[in-house]
Amino acid sequence: MGDQQQLILATGGYDHTIKVWQAHTGNCIKTMRFVETSQVNALDRTPDKTRLAACGYQCIRLYDLESNCTAPVINFDGVQKNVTRLGFQEDGNWMFTAGEDHHVRIWDMIAAPPHCSRVFDCEAPVNAACLHPNQVEIAMGSQNGSVFLWDVKSERHERIVPEVDASIQDVAISPDGRYLAAANNKGNCYIWSLTSQDQKMSTLRPTKKIPAHSRYILRCKFSPDSRLLLTTSGDGTVGIWKTDDFTKWRELCIENYWVWDAAFSADSKWLFTASSDGIARLWKLQTKSPIRDYTGHTKAITALSFKDEIVGK
């Protein structure tokens, strides 16, 4: 899985802390305080892997992973309500955040201090956002059931409502750019095929509705090789779906707990999960078995971040 020292798993949750783990040993190497009034909603590392961004209720924090300092190096000012998602453009030049203030924001990370340079109004609280591999389009999902695709450069956008009276909980775009997934609070995951021509904005074609879970879906993510899609749920399971026909390939189970977040390894053979029992786990997908536990959080883990590169990629 690449340089072992670099294999860092980050987790955060309801105990107001963010923990950084050595993925291959399960050792916690750093604990950082978050905000006393908020759980951690999402975590993402900067593309150069030196910093970790975290968001929660009315706050976005940036931490230095290379120093011994456990306090944030940057606090982003003036954010309202719950900030639900964040992520970085591939060069680290800008960051996007989504929130319950109805807005998806683009933050200029080259400026000191970083400032908000663009805003998209979804006209409803935004639960999720993700960046297309083309680095110019952002998919978004809102509590009123809308899925948006926003072209950051041209400012054009597309809006779809796959299911009435259902809140979109997460959105994902496959690394090969072929599919957009949106998962809702009714347990359904909708798939669209994406096509783009000559610098025009991607067009969306409805492809599949997966009745994935009996209750709330919390996250959906594609594997790095784009062959698998995961859905995590309040029903205590992670569904793993094959993207060639969107049939179920595997199911991982953490009984009686919510599975809040998950992340694939770069080779798409392993999976990390975060759940409400306060434990993060590493699973071998082929055997559906948990290989390692990461224990130390005192309450539910609601977000995790893992990034590793395949050597020689």
The 8 nearest C-alpha neighbors of each residue, nearest first, counted from 0:
[[1, 309, 307, 2, 308, 3, 265, 310],
 [2, 0, 310, 309, 3, 308, 307, 6],
 [1, 3, 5, 4, 6, 0, 310, 307],
 [4, 2, 6, 5, 1, 23, 0, 22],
 [5, 3, 6, 2, 21, 7, 23, 1],
 [6, 4, 3, 2, 7, 1, 307, 21],
 [7, 5, 3, 22, 4, 21, 307, 8],
 [6, 8, 21, 22, 20, 5, 9, 305],
 [7, 9, 305, 20, 22, 19, 304, 21],
 [8, 10, 19, 304, 303, 18, 20, 7],
 [11, 9, 303, 18, 17, 302, 304, 19],
 [12, 10, 17, 302, 39, 300, 16, 301],
 [11, 13, 300, 301, 39, 38, 14, 299],
 [12, 14, 38, 15, 298, 299, 300, 39],
 [13, 15, 298, 16, 12, 297, 296, 38],
 [16, 14, 33, 13, 38, 35, 34, 12],
 [17, 15, 32, 33, 14, 31, 11, 18],
 [18, 16, 11, 31, 10, 30, 32, 33],
 [17, 19, 30, 10, 9, 29, 31, 11],
 [18, 20, 9, 29, 28, 8, 27, 30],
 [21, 19, 27, 8, 28, 26, 7, 22],
 [20, 22, 7, 26, 24, 23, 25, 6],
 [21, 23, 7, 6, 8, 25, 20, 24],
 [22, 24, 21, 25, 3, 6, 26, 7],
 [25, 23, 26, 21, 22, 20, 291, 27],
 [24, 26, 293, 21, 22, 23, 20, 27],
 [27, 25, 24, 21, 20, 28, 293, 22],
 [28, 26, 20, 19, 29, 21, 25, 18],
 [29, 27, 20, 19, 26, 21, 30, 18],
 [28, 30, 19, 18, 27, 31, 20, 69],
 [31, 29, 18, 17, 19, 16, 32, 69],
 [32, 30, 69, 17, 16, 18, 33, 70],
 [33, 31, 16, 15, 17, 34, 70, 69],
 [32, 34, 15, 16, 31, 35, 17, 39],
 [35, 33, 36, 37, 15, 32, 38, 58],
 [36, 34, 37, 15, 33, 38, 32, 14],
 [37, 35, 34, 38, 56, 15, 33, 55],
 [38, 36, 56, 34, 35, 55, 15, 39],
 [37, 39, 13, 12, 15, 55, 40, 14],
 [38, 40, 12, 55, 11, 41, 54, 302],
 [41, 39, 55, 83, 54, 302, 38, 301],
 [42, 40, 302, 84, 54, 53, 39, 83],
 [41, 43, 53, 304, 52, 303, 302, 54],
 [44, 42, 52, 304, 51, 86, 45, 53],
 [43, 45, 51, 48, 50, 52, 46, 42],
 [44, 46, 48, 47, 50, 51, 91, 87],
 [45, 47, 48, 91, 89, 44, 90, 87],
 [46, 48, 45, 49, 91, 50, 44, 90],
 [49, 47, 45, 46, 44, 50, 51, 64],
 [50, 48, 64, 47, 65, 63, 45, 51],
 [51, 49, 63, 64, 62, 45, 48, 44],
 [50, 52, 44, 62, 61, 43, 45, 63],
 [51, 53, 61, 43, 42, 60, 44, 62],
 [54, 52, 42, 60, 59, 41, 61, 51],
 [55, 53, 59, 41, 58, 40, 82, 39],
 [54, 56, 39, 40, 82, 58, 37, 81],
 [55, 57, 81, 37, 58, 80, 82, 54],
 [58, 56, 80, 79, 78, 81, 55, 82],
 [57, 59, 55, 56, 54, 78, 60, 82],
 [60, 58, 54, 75, 53, 74, 55, 61],
 [61, 59, 74, 53, 52, 73, 71, 54],
 [60, 62, 52, 73, 71, 51, 72, 53],
 [63, 61, 71, 51, 72, 50, 64, 52],
 [62, 64, 50, 65, 66, 49, 72, 51],
 [65, 63, 50, 49, 66, 62, 51, 67],
 [64, 66, 63, 49, 67, 50, 68, 62],
 [65, 67, 68, 64, 63, 69, 62, 49],
 [68, 66, 69, 65, 64, 29, 63, 70],
 [67, 69, 66, 70, 63, 71, 64, 62],
 [68, 70, 31, 67, 71, 32, 30, 62],
 [71, 69, 68, 72, 31, 32, 62, 33],
 [72, 70, 62, 61, 73, 60, 69, 74],
 [71, 73, 62, 61, 63, 70, 74, 60],
 [74, 72, 61, 71, 60, 75, 62, 112],
 [75, 73, 60, 59, 76, 61, 71, 72],
 [76, 74, 59, 73, 60, 58, 77, 78],
 [77, 75, 78, 74, 58, 59, 114, 57],
 [76, 78, 79, 75, 57, 58, 74, 59],
 [77, 79, 57, 76, 58, 80, 75, 59],
 [80, 78, 57, 100, 77, 81, 82, 56],
 [81, 79, 57, 56, 99, 100, 82, 78],
 [80, 82, 56, 99, 57, 98, 55, 83],
 [83, 81, 98, 55, 54, 97, 56, 84],
 [82, 84, 98, 40, 97, 126, 81, 127],
 [85, 83, 97, 41, 96, 127, 82, 128],
 [84, 86, 96, 95, 97, 41, 43, 94],
 [85, 87, 95, 94, 43, 96, 88, 84],
 [88, 86, 94, 91, 93, 89, 95, 45],
 [87, 89, 91, 93, 90, 94, 134, 92],
 [90, 88, 91, 46, 87, 134, 92, 45],
 [91, 89, 92, 88, 46, 87, 93, 47],
 [90, 92, 88, 89, 93, 87, 46, 45],
 [93, 91, 108, 90, 109, 88, 107, 94],
 [94, 92, 107, 108, 106, 91, 88, 87],
 [93, 95, 87, 106, 86, 105, 88, 108],
 [94, 96, 105, 85, 104, 86, 106, 87],
 [95, 97, 85, 104, 84, 103, 105, 94],
 [98, 96, 103, 84, 83, 82, 125, 102],
 [99, 97, 82, 125, 83, 100, 81, 102],
 [98, 100, 124, 101, 125, 81, 80, 82],
 [99, 101, 98, 102, 124, 80, 79, 81],
 [102, 100, 124, 123, 99, 121, 122, 125],
 [103, 101, 120, 100, 119, 98, 97, 121],
 [102, 104, 97, 119, 96, 118, 98, 120],
 [105, 103, 118, 96, 95, 117, 102, 106],
 [104, 106, 95, 117, 115, 116, 94, 118],
 [107, 105, 115, 94, 114, 93, 116, 108],
 [106, 108, 93, 113, 114, 109, 110, 116],
 [109, 107, 113, 93, 92, 110, 106, 94],
 [110, 108, 107, 92, 111, 113, 93, 112],
 [109, 111, 113, 108, 112, 107, 114, 106],
 [112, 110, 113, 109, 108, 114, 107, 73],
 [111, 113, 110, 114, 108, 73, 109, 75],
 [114, 112, 108, 110, 111, 107, 106, 109],
 [115, 113, 106, 107, 116, 112, 110, 108],
 [114, 116, 106, 105, 117, 107, 104, 113],
 [115, 117, 106, 105, 107, 114, 118, 104],
 [118, 116, 105, 104, 115, 119, 106, 151],
 [117, 119, 104, 103, 105, 102, 120, 116],
 [118, 120, 103, 102, 121, 104, 117, 149],
 [119, 121, 102, 122, 101, 118, 103, 123],
 [120, 122, 101, 123, 102, 119, 125, 141],
 [123, 121, 101, 120, 124, 102, 141, 125],
 [124, 122, 101, 121, 141, 143, 125, 142],
 [123, 125, 99, 101, 142, 141, 100, 98],
 [126, 124, 141, 98, 99, 101, 127, 140],
 [127, 125, 141, 168, 83, 140, 98, 124],
 [126, 128, 169, 140, 139, 84, 125, 170],
 [127, 129, 139, 138, 170, 97, 84, 140],
 [130, 128, 138, 137, 171, 170, 139, 131],
 [129, 131, 137, 136, 134, 138, 132, 128],
 [130, 132, 133, 136, 134, 137, 172, 129],
 [133, 131, 134, 174, 176, 130, 175, 172],
 [132, 134, 131, 135, 136, 176, 130, 174],
 [135, 133, 132, 131, 136, 130, 88, 89],
 [136, 134, 151, 133, 150, 152, 131, 137],
 [137, 135, 150, 131, 149, 151, 134, 130],
 [136, 138, 130, 149, 129, 148, 131, 139],
 [137, 139, 148, 129, 128, 147, 130, 149],
 [140, 138, 128, 147, 127, 146, 148, 170],
 [139, 141, 146, 127, 167, 145, 126, 125],
 [142, 140, 125, 145, 167, 126, 143, 144],
 [141, 143, 166, 144, 124, 167, 125, 123],
 [142, 144, 141, 166, 145, 123, 165, 164],
 [145, 143, 166, 167, 165, 142, 141, 160],
 [146, 144, 160, 141, 159, 143, 140, 147],
 [145, 147, 140, 159, 139, 158, 160, 141],
 [148, 146, 158, 139, 138, 157, 149, 145],
 [147, 149, 138, 157, 156, 137, 139, 136],
 [150, 148, 156, 137, 136, 151, 155, 147],
 [149, 151, 136, 154, 155, 152, 153, 135],
 [150, 152, 154, 135, 136, 153, 149, 137],
 [153, 151, 150, 154, 135, 136, 155, 149],
 [152, 154, 155, 150, 151, 149, 156, 200],
 [155, 153, 151, 150, 152, 156, 149, 119],
 [156, 154, 150, 153, 149, 157, 151, 200],
 [155, 157, 149, 148, 150, 154, 158, 147],
 [156, 158, 148, 147, 149, 159, 155, 146],
 [159, 157, 147, 146, 148, 145, 156, 160],
 [160, 158, 146, 145, 161, 147, 157, 144],
 [159, 161, 145, 162, 144, 146, 163, 158],
 [160, 162, 159, 163, 144, 189, 145, 146],
 [163, 161, 160, 165, 144, 164, 145, 166],
 [162, 164, 165, 144, 160, 161, 143, 166],
 [165, 163, 162, 144, 166, 143, 142, 185],
 [166, 164, 144, 163, 162, 184, 183, 185],
 [165, 167, 142, 144, 183, 143, 184, 168],
 [166, 168, 183, 140, 144, 141, 142, 182],
 [169, 167, 183, 126, 182, 217, 166, 184],
 [170, 168, 127, 218, 182, 181, 167, 219],
 [169, 171, 181, 180, 127, 128, 140, 182],
 [172, 170, 180, 220, 179, 129, 219, 181],
 [173, 171, 179, 178, 131, 180, 176, 174],
 [172, 174, 176, 221, 178, 175, 225, 177],
 [175, 173, 176, 225, 132, 223, 172, 224],
 [176, 174, 173, 177, 225, 132, 224, 178],
 [177, 175, 173, 174, 178, 132, 172, 131],
 [178, 176, 193, 175, 192, 173, 194, 179],
 [179, 177, 192, 173, 193, 191, 172, 176],
 [178, 180, 172, 191, 190, 171, 192, 173],
 [179, 181, 190, 171, 170, 189, 172, 178],
 [182, 180, 170, 189, 188, 169, 171, 167],
 [181, 183, 188, 169, 168, 167, 187, 216],
 [184, 182, 167, 168, 166, 185, 187, 186],
 [183, 185, 215, 186, 216, 166, 165, 168],
 [186, 184, 183, 215, 187, 214, 165, 216],
 [187, 185, 212, 214, 215, 216, 184, 213],
 [188, 186, 210, 211, 183, 185, 209, 182],
 [187, 189, 182, 209, 181, 208, 211, 183],
 [190, 188, 208, 181, 180, 207, 209, 182],
 [189, 191, 180, 207, 206, 179, 208, 205],
 [192, 190, 205, 206, 204, 179, 178, 203],
 [191, 193, 178, 204, 203, 177, 206, 205],
 [194, 192, 203, 177, 178, 202, 201, 191],
 [193, 195, 201, 202, 192, 203, 196, 177],
 [196, 194, 201, 200, 199, 202, 193, 197],
 [195, 197, 199, 198, 194, 201, 200, 202],
 [198, 196, 199, 195, 200, 201, 194, 202],
 [197, 199, 196, 200, 195, 201, 133, 153],
 [200, 198, 197, 196, 195, 201, 202, 153],
 [199, 201, 195, 202, 198, 150, 196, 155],
 [202, 200, 195, 194, 193, 199, 203, 196],
 [201, 203, 194, 193, 195, 200, 204, 192],
 [204, 202, 193, 192, 191, 205, 201, 194],
 [203, 205, 192, 191, 206, 193, 202, 194],
 [206, 204, 191, 207, 190, 192, 203, 189],
 [207, 205, 191, 190, 192, 204, 208, 189],
 [208, 206, 190, 189, 209, 205, 191, 245],
 [207, 209, 189, 188, 190, 210, 187, 206],
 [208, 210, 188, 211, 187, 189, 207, 245],
 [211, 209, 187, 212, 186, 208, 188, 213],
 [210, 212, 209, 187, 186, 188, 238, 213],
 [213, 211, 186, 214, 210, 187, 232, 216],
 [212, 214, 186, 234, 211, 215, 185, 210],
 [215, 213, 186, 212, 185, 234, 233, 216],
 [214, 216, 184, 186, 233, 185, 232, 217],
 [215, 217, 232, 186, 184, 231, 183, 218],
 [216, 218, 232, 231, 259, 168, 215, 169],
 [219, 217, 231, 169, 230, 260, 216, 220],
 [218, 220, 230, 229, 169, 171, 170, 231],
 [221, 219, 229, 171, 228, 222, 218, 230],
 [220, 222, 228, 173, 227, 225, 229, 223],
 [221, 223, 225, 227, 224, 267, 263, 228],
 [224, 222, 225, 265, 267, 174, 221, 266],
 [223, 225, 222, 226, 267, 174, 266, 227],
 [226, 224, 222, 223, 173, 227, 221, 174],
 [227, 225, 242, 224, 241, 222, 243, 228],
 [228, 226, 241, 222, 242, 240, 225, 221],
 [229, 227, 221, 240, 220, 239, 222, 241],
 [228, 230, 239, 220, 219, 238, 240, 221],
 [229, 231, 219, 238, 237, 218, 232, 239],
 [232, 230, 237, 218, 258, 217, 216, 236],
 [233, 231, 216, 234, 217, 258, 215, 236],
 [232, 234, 257, 215, 235, 258, 214, 216],
 [235, 233, 232, 236, 214, 257, 213, 212],
 [236, 234, 256, 257, 253, 254, 233, 258],
 [235, 237, 252, 251, 234, 232, 253, 231],
 [236, 238, 231, 251, 230, 250, 252, 239],
 [237, 239, 250, 230, 229, 249, 236, 240],
 [240, 238, 229, 249, 248, 228, 247, 250],
 [241, 239, 247, 228, 248, 245, 246, 227],
 [242, 240, 227, 245, 243, 246, 226, 248],
 [241, 243, 245, 226, 244, 227, 240, 228],
 [242, 244, 241, 245, 226, 246, 227, 240],
 [243, 245, 242, 246, 241, 240, 207, 247],
 [246, 244, 242, 241, 240, 243, 247, 209],
 [245, 247, 240, 244, 241, 248, 242, 243],
 [246, 248, 240, 239, 249, 241, 245, 238],
 [249, 247, 240, 239, 241, 246, 250, 238],
 [250, 248, 239, 247, 238, 251, 240, 287],
 [249, 251, 238, 237, 239, 252, 236, 248],
 [252, 250, 237, 236, 287, 249, 238, 253],
 [251, 253, 236, 254, 235, 237, 250, 287],
 [254, 252, 235, 256, 236, 255, 251, 258],
 [253, 255, 235, 256, 252, 236, 234, 257],
 [254, 256, 235, 253, 257, 234, 233, 276],
 [257, 255, 235, 275, 254, 253, 276, 258],
 [256, 258, 233, 235, 275, 274, 259, 232],
 [257, 259, 274, 232, 231, 235, 273, 260],
 [260, 258, 301, 274, 273, 217, 257, 231],
 [259, 261, 273, 302, 272, 218, 258, 303],
 [260, 262, 272, 271, 273, 303, 270, 263],
 [263, 261, 271, 270, 305, 272, 264, 304],
 [262, 264, 270, 267, 269, 222, 271, 265],
 [263, 265, 267, 269, 266, 270, 268, 307],
 [266, 264, 267, 307, 308, 223, 309, 263],
 [265, 267, 268, 264, 309, 223, 224, 269],
 [268, 266, 264, 265, 263, 222, 269, 223],
 [269, 267, 266, 284, 283, 264, 270, 285],
 [270, 268, 283, 264, 284, 282, 263, 267],
 [269, 271, 263, 282, 281, 262, 264, 272],
 [270, 272, 281, 262, 261, 280, 282, 263],
 [271, 273, 261, 280, 279, 260, 274, 270],
 [274, 272, 279, 260, 300, 259, 258, 261],
 [275, 273, 258, 259, 300, 257, 276, 277],
 [274, 299, 276, 257, 277, 256, 300, 258],
 [275, 277, 299, 274, 278, 256, 298, 300],
 [278, 276, 299, 298, 300, 275, 296, 297],
 [279, 277, 294, 276, 293, 274, 280, 273],
 [280, 278, 273, 293, 272, 292, 274, 294],
 [279, 281, 292, 272, 271, 291, 293, 278],
 [280, 282, 271, 291, 290, 270, 289, 292],
 [283, 281, 289, 270, 290, 288, 269, 284],
 [282, 284, 269, 288, 285, 287, 286, 289],
 [285, 283, 287, 286, 269, 268, 282, 270],
 [284, 286, 283, 287, 268, 288, 269, 249],
 [285, 287, 288, 284, 283, 282, 289, 249],
 [288, 286, 284, 283, 285, 251, 282, 289],
 [287, 289, 286, 282, 283, 290, 284, 251],
 [288, 290, 282, 281, 291, 280, 283, 287],
 [291, 289, 282, 281, 288, 283, 292, 280],
 [290, 292, 281, 280, 289, 293, 25, 282],
 [293, 291, 280, 279, 294, 278, 281, 25],
 [292, 294, 279, 25, 278, 280, 291, 295],
 [295, 293, 278, 292, 296, 279, 277, 25],
 [296, 294, 297, 293, 278, 277, 27, 18],
 [295, 297, 277, 298, 294, 14, 278, 300],
 [296, 298, 277, 14, 295, 299, 13, 276],
 [299, 297, 277, 14, 13, 296, 300, 276],
 [298, 300, 275, 277, 276, 13, 12, 274],
 [301, 299, 12, 277, 273, 274, 11, 275],
 [300, 302, 12, 259, 11, 299, 40, 273],
 [303, 301, 41, 11, 260, 10, 40, 300],
 [302, 304, 10, 9, 42, 260, 11, 273],
 [303, 305, 9, 43, 42, 8, 10, 306],
 [306, 304, 8, 262, 7, 9, 307, 303],
 [307, 305, 304, 308, 264, 265, 6, 7],
 [306, 308, 265, 6, 264, 1, 0, 309],
 [309, 307, 265, 1, 310, 306, 0, 312],
 [308, 310, 312, 1, 265, 0, 311, 307],
 [311, 309, 1, 312, 308, 0, 2, 307],
 [310, 312, 309, 308, 1, 0, 2, 265],
 [311, 310, 309, 308, 265, 1, 266, 307]]
